């Protein structure tokens, strides 16, 4: 559906970097099902690979393991297509086809031969060429001479076919963030009492904080993993500023712990510092409270991020983009080590601090078409112009899709308000108001 026909739908700008970071966090969470978890290859992966060789005895059967993975994702509010097969290529194909079995029997690829060639993880150009040649399914492709396919379509196609059937091995590129500091406690028997678990967590946090202090470092990302009989529950914390205060770190973890429901007894507790940075020391001024306010602000960011989630506490930063409504990016405040780097201040551009996501049409009176406005009407109220600055032409290139060409004016009205207007194709719009 075109965006113009979406009506009042809420739209968000796509950020591939955030998608990739989220998928990596899910991959780490999936380590409760397999010690080897990786992302599919490509610039924008969307699938995860898990090596479950020899693990079916732990979960009962392959069907039970697949069902357990689906239920675990559902508890996190996510849906997942799961398939188990001898090869990564066959498992990937089974999750991307219609009416395919969740469990592919060892050595039995017959059930997947009806799938389209797109299920082989081929480049779009290759699948388009195959479609033009009338080759629609994997079965049709496997029946053709290999030498002719390689000469016509390249060796990448042959590699994908061999990976699908298992003639060529394919390894999982494991995604794993090794913790810098790990403190763990195994219980002698399963524990259901939350107070006992809290005491163990407090002791482990104190050990981690002591090791951080010894290194003159502070935690930026902290994780407490509760290993239960049925699942592993991660409690993740991100900090605005590197911190080694055990009391503060424990308070953030407790905020997460209080909101989680334990579906089964806990077998072990592990506290790990996933990311750390050097502690920030500031010279205190005798008659200044700035240091205290800065510290209180950092603590507030930590607490709000722990309660609402790191992705909910953001700040806007300027970005190089010709189109004003896209000249910003959102940055996560807590758990971002890059935020510790010092940056030189730079003056803000002569533009409004806030702009309308959708410019507001205006009725404008101008002596010359496209020239400085003499008078305009906003929300039924007339505004007469006292002074104007401009025009400033902003336009986008052909590669952006829809071509944008606007002439912007800073307009001061007789009432003393300052507006940011632009003219495009003979029509006028309000894009922002200066404070």
RAMOVEN-V32007 format. One line per field, one symbol per residue. phi: phi as a letter, one per 20 degrees, with the letter a starting at -180 (. if undefined). Layout:
phi=???
//
This chain:
phi=.fffefmefedcffcgffffffffffffffffdbfdcbeffpfcfccddcedfmefffeoaffffffffffffffemcdbecbcbfcfffffffedceldffdefgmddffdfffffffemefgffffffffeneddfffffeefffffffednffffffffffenfcfceeefdbefffccccceefbgddffffffffffffffffffffffelccfdcccddeedfdaddeddcddfcgbcffffffffffgfffedeeebgeebccdcefbcbffedcfeefdcdfffffffffffffffffeeogfedccecfcfbfegfdebcecfeemdffffffcefcffffcffccffcgefcecdcfdgnegfebbdclndeceeebccpedecbdeffenffdbcdececdefeneddddbdblnddbedacff
//
